[in-house]
Amino acid sequence: MAIVVNLDVVMAKRKMSLNELSAKVGLTLSNLSILKTGKAKAIRFSTLEAICNVLDCQPGDIMEYVEDNKRQLESY
């Protein structure tokens, strides 16, 4: 099982750069980059709330659950 982070997709739809999101949310570029690339192990609800507030989206727009075998099939 895996949680896939689609932050880059939502940011692109909103035409927002990582620098702009960083400034509006109050997180460092490196922390947002870790989240955006899917390398984060956890996220605080307050951080998720702030990102959703700025991007005017729901948590499910940013993250989704994908089964491992489905993910492997999609990578081929």
JOWOFEN-V803354 format. One record per residue. N is the residue number from 1. RES is the residue in three letters. PSI is psi in radians with two decimals (999 if undefined). Layout:
n	res	psi
N	RES	PSI
N	RES	PSI
This chain:
n	res	psi
1	MET	2.62
2	ALA	2.57
3	ILE	2.15
4	VAL	2.31
5	VAL	2.14
6	ASN	0.55
7	LEU	-0.70
8	ASP	-0.62
9	VAL	-0.81
10	VAL	-0.71
11	MET	-0.73
12	ALA	-0.71
13	LYS	-0.59
14	ARG	-0.02
15	LYS	0.83
16	MET	2.33
17	SER	2.85
18	LEU	-0.66
19	ASN	-0.76
20	GLU	-0.77
21	LEU	-0.73
22	SER	-0.80
23	ALA	-0.71
24	LYS	-0.53
25	VAL	-0.47
26	GLY	0.48
27	LEU	2.71
28	THR	2.72
29	LEU	-0.69
30	SER	-0.71
31	ASN	-0.70
32	LEU	-0.65
33	SER	-0.73
34	ILE	-0.73
35	LEU	-0.79
36	LYS	-0.64
37	THR	-0.04
38	GLY	0.27
39	LYS	-0.09
40	ALA	2.47
41	LYS	-0.36
42	ALA	2.84
43	ILE	2.39
44	ARG	2.54
45	PHE	-0.62
46	SER	-0.62
47	THR	-0.79
48	LEU	-0.73
49	GLU	-0.79
50	ALA	-0.72
51	ILE	-0.79
52	CYS	-0.66
53	ASN	-0.84
54	VAL	-0.73
55	LEU	-0.04
56	ASP	1.02
57	CYS	3.11
58	GLN	2.72
59	PRO	-0.62
60	GLY	-0.30
61	ASP	-0.48
62	ILE	-0.61
63	MET	2.57
64	GLU	2.65
65	TYR	2.26
66	VAL	2.24
67	GLU	2.56
68	ASP	-0.85
69	ASN	-0.56
70	LYS	-0.69
71	ARG	-0.72
72	GLN	-0.69
73	LEU	-0.65
74	GLU	-0.41
75	SER	-0.16
76	TYR	999
